[in-house]
Amino acid sequence: MSKENKIQLFEKQKVRTLWDEEQEKWYFSVQDVVQILSESADVKQYIKKMRSRDTQLNNNWGTICTPLPMLAADGKIRKIQAANTDGIFRIIQSIPSPKAEPFKLWLAKVGSERIEETEDPELAFDRAMETYLKKGYSREWINQRLKSIEVRKELTDEWQERGMKKNEDYAILTNEITKAWSEKTVKDYKKLKGLKKENLRDNMTNLELVLNMLAEASTTEISKEKKPKGLEENKDIARKGGTAAKKARLEIEKQTGKPIVTGKNEKWRIEN
C-alpha cells in the first residue's frame, strides 16, 4: 500500500494526514481533528468521554479508526489513530463545535485537491509555488526547491526499485548522503540551523539546495548503474553520490573563501 505523510493546515492549526494511493483517500489524525474542534486541554480524555456518550460511535470505533504511521510528538513515525473523510465526518457529529461546518468544507477541499493533483501533477507544483511565495521565499529559491522535489522523487523511486523500505531505510540512506556531502548528519545539520520538526530542505540556502540535489541525483545515477542489493550496498552508493557533491562543495568554498553549510536559510538572506 503506497502512502504519503503530510501536514495540512486548517486555520493555521496542523492536522497530520496520510494519502493512500491505492484507495485514493486521505486519512486524518483523529486526535488532531478532535483537538481542533473541541479545543480541549486534554484531547485523549475528551475522546474517551465522547465515545462513552455516543454508544454507536464507540461500537464502530474499530471500523472507523485505523492505526496508521504518522509523525508523533517526539518526532518519530508511530502508529496513530486515523480515519478517512467519512470516518471523520462521523466523529464530527459527536463534537458540538461552531468550527464543524468550516472543517467539513476544508475536508472536502483537501480531498478534491489531492485527487486533482494525482490526475495533473503540475497542479501540485503550482500550489507549492503559491505556498512558498506566501512564506516569503524568492522565486529563484522556489524554482530550485521544486526541482529538488523532482530529483528526490527520482531517487526514492530508485530506492523502491532496489527493495528499500520507505520510512526506515529511506531515512538511513538520506542521512548517509547528507553526511557525505555536507560532513554533517541530518540531525546535526538541523541543529546547526536551529530546527526541530521543520523540513531541512525548506531551510537550506539556494546553494545548499543545489549541492543536495547534486548528491541525490548522483546517487540515483550510480544506483541505476551498479544495481545494489540490500541496505549496506545501497548505503555505499549513497556515500558515493554524496561524495561527488562534497567535491563540488569544497571547490566552491576554496574559490569563495566562505563555508556553504551554515545556520542561515533563504529567508534569512532575503531579510538581511
Secondary structure, 3 states (H helix, E strand, C coil): CCEEEEEEEECCEEEEEEEECCCCEEEEEHHHHHHHHHCCCCHHHHHHHHHHHCHHHHHCHHHHCEEEEEECCCCCEEEEEEEEHHHHHHHHCCCCCCCHHHHHHHHHHHHHHHHHHHHCCHHHHHHHHHHHHHCCCCHHHHHHHHHHHHHHHHHHHHHHHCCCCCCHHHHHHHHHHHHHHHCCCHHHHHHHCCCCCCCCHHHCCHHHHHHHHHHHHHHHHHHHHHCCCHHHHHHHHHHHHHHHHHHHHHHHHHHHCCCCCCCCCHHHHHHC
